Amino acid sequence: MNPRFSLHAWVLALAGCAGDGSGIVGSGEPAPDWKLVDVNPDSATYEQARGPSDYAGSVSGWYFAHAT
């Protein structure tokens, strides 16, 4: 496993545990809603707008990648 990826994973995991009520993490408030178009041609939701509200009541993880 790439050591850089491992470090980022640990930082994100620890940040998720550090909710003190001062920000979105651990504040009890829902995250802001937004929509992005799914551009993955292998996805079942290809070319559909998707966002957090589509998965309300479920645990979900989001990542954003950019390639040129």
N, C-alpha and C positions, 0 to 999 in steps of 0.2 A: 504494500500500500504506500502511496505517495506520502511522505512525512508532512508535507505542506497541507494536504487534504486532512490528515489526521489532526493536525493542530487546529485548523479551522473548525472541524467537527467538535472538538472539545470546547473551543471558545463559544460556539453557538449553544452547545448543551449547557454550559455554565451560565451563559447569559439568560437562558430560559428559566433557570432556577433562581435568579436574582431579583424577582419581582418584589418591589417594596411599595407598590401602589402609586409611585410617582410617574409611571409611564404606562404604555399599553400593556406590557407584560405584567401579569398579575394584578392589574387594576380592577378586574371584574367587568370592564367595559368591552364591548365587541370591537373588533378591528374595523377600520373604515372599509366600506365596500368599494370595489372597483371591478372592471371587466377588461380582459385582454382577449384578443382573437387567438385561438389555438392554431399554430402554424405547423404542427407536427403532422405530416401526411399519414403516419402510421397510427394516429390516435383515433379513438372512436368519436371524439368531439371535434375533429378537424374542421376548421373554418367557422367554428361557433365561438361566440363570446362567452368566456367562463370567468368566474371570480369566486370569492369566498362565500357569497350568499348561496351559491349552487350546492354548497356542502354544509349548510347550516345543520348543527347538531352532530356533526362528525368531526373527527380529528383529521386534519389535513396538513401537509407540508408544501411550501411553495418555494421554488427557486427560479431565478431569472438568469438566463444565459445570453451572451451576445457573441457572435462570431462574425468575422469579416472575410 
